[in-house]
Amino acid sequence: MSKLLRVLFTFIGAVILLGLVSLIGLVVFVNPNDLKPQISQAVTQFTGRQLQLGGDIQWSIFPWLGLQLSNAKLTNNPGFGKNPFAQIKKLDIQVRLLPLLHKQLEIGKLQVNGLTLYLLKNAKGRVNWEGPLTSSKKTSSHSENNRLERLKPIGFIVTGLGIRDGHIIYVDQQKNKRFEITHLQFKSANLAINKSSPFDIQFNLISNEPTINAAIKLRSNILLSTDKNHLEFNHFNLNTLLKGPNYPKGELPLSLKGHIDIDLNKQDIIADQLVAIINQIKLTGRITGQNFLKNPRFAGNLNSPQIKTGQLIFQQIHLGFQFKNNLLTLNPINAQFYQGHYQGNASINLNPKVPFITAQNQFNQINTALLFQDLINQSRLQLSGLATLNLNLSTQGDTADALTRNLNGQGRFNLDQGALKGVNLSYWIALGKALLKHEVAPKNTGSDTPFDKFNGSFNINQGVVNNNDLIIRSGRLRVNGKGVLNLPLQQINYELQAQPILSDGSPEGIAIPIRISGSLQHPSISPILDQLSIDIIKEKLKGKLGDALKKLDLNKLFH
């Protein structure tokens, strides 16, 4: 990066410096356009590249040294194609004459129009911003270095700096990556060493990997320390609009405010007083980073009053995170969740082409009635009670659908003092008894099944939840259940066995088989009639044949 900046600044600085020399020494006697060959030769000595000056050079002298030039191009290194490394459509600069006598560079205006940079890493790993910065005739003597050092200004002031219609292209042929910055606009006022100066910058960013299409605007005050090793951004204000098919409504707004300190020598960064808003989600916190140019590592803490993910709402979120080697670790994560508490951790591995996510989650004292209202509000089947859930998950994808299809994991749940809403198991038991005794079917006077305990475990494979050990206890009723829940298709296929029990826990009469199937929003709930008929006949024959029934498998008679 330092070599790239050196080449770029040498290109612009050489053009400016040599143009100013032509103004001072030859303003009366020589047309500056006659000096183009000498200027180009001098730039080649500094950079090893050719400077092409296509337009006229114009100048003024007092009280400002003024220089205007157009169509300046700096060629690429051999082997990097015919595109110029850098070019400027128009450069307009004004410098005060008298401060130069005191080694103070005071620029009244520096306007660059149509700046284009073409940065390339070829298939062999070579980059076009490195290479010989000087020709074979370069001067390396100690005396020459001292002479150049004495000529350097001890300070500078830029009253007005602007870049219009900038364009930066970066191509990595090894990894088939391309980044492009277009419509670059930059302006700053009163830019000086060790002084806070305002600036505005905006541009569009397009990238193929990762896929990015963003409009970016940044406003801040910038302060560069006297030793030029410390950079500070005050009143940092970034606004970005990300565009793409994976975002809600095709776009994702993002804003960030805060205070940023950068140590350029150590490549360390501290960002505090942060306030970020991502698609109406507010985050506050602090982030630190090390070695952010070569092998970045970041860590920090973030807080949010509320985050909505899918249909679920987390509140009062507090999380710590680390980012290293393209692995983002969130640990710990604490939040309020439907009048209960959530605690967990997660990791997002960005090394694969498609991110891989793992998470360990623990939910305690969750109000499932409120949870189901948000999760499947229109569903006939609801659940209430205080829930405890342990859940380990893994998935891979870059869209919500892909994350659901690739979901794997396992978990265990337990609910106390709740109700299964939409299913009145007592009614189905009463109906079974009526059928057994040839009595009139009872009326269904309710739609809920209250319970004392509701627990079980499950596995998830490719988005399909499988449970085989559901147990519901409700007074003189015991229910066992098993089935599957297909999350990608939003379908359920579940069977319950509702068994009345005596006070000692032994079965009373027949168990009523019930099937819950169909869509999650509108499931069908009905008894399994063929199984119920077999059980009724079994119960009748049982009273007549007694133990003889044990030798007869009646299931084979009805299938």
Secondary structure, DSSP 8 states (H G I E B T S, - for coil): -HHHHHHHHHHHHHHHHHHHHHHHHHTTT--GGGGHHHHHHHHHHHHSS-EEE-S--EEE-SSEEEEEEEEEEE---TTS-SS-SEEEEEEEEEEESGGGGGTEEEEEEEEEES-EEEEEE-TTS-BTT-S-SS-TT----HHHHHHHHHHS-SEEEEEEEEEEEEEEEEEETTTTEEEEEEEEEEEEEEEEBTS-EEEEEEEEEEEETTEEEEEEEEEEEEEE-TTS-EEEEEEEEEEEEEESTTSGGGEEEEEEEEEEEEETTTTEEEEEEEEEEETTEEEEEEEEEESTTTS-EEEEEEEEEEEEETTEEEEEEEEEEEEETTEEEEEEEEEEETTEEEEEEEEEE-SSSS-EEEEEEEEEEEEHHHHHHHHSTT-S-EEEEEEEEEEEEEEE-SSHHHHHHT-EEEEEEEEEEEEEET--HHHHHHHHHHHHHT--------SEEEEEEEEEEEEEETTEEEEEEEEEEETTEEEEEEEEEETTTTEEEEEEEEEEB-TTS-B-S--EEEEEEEESSSEEEEE-HHHHHHHHHHHHHHHHHGGGGGG--GGGGG-
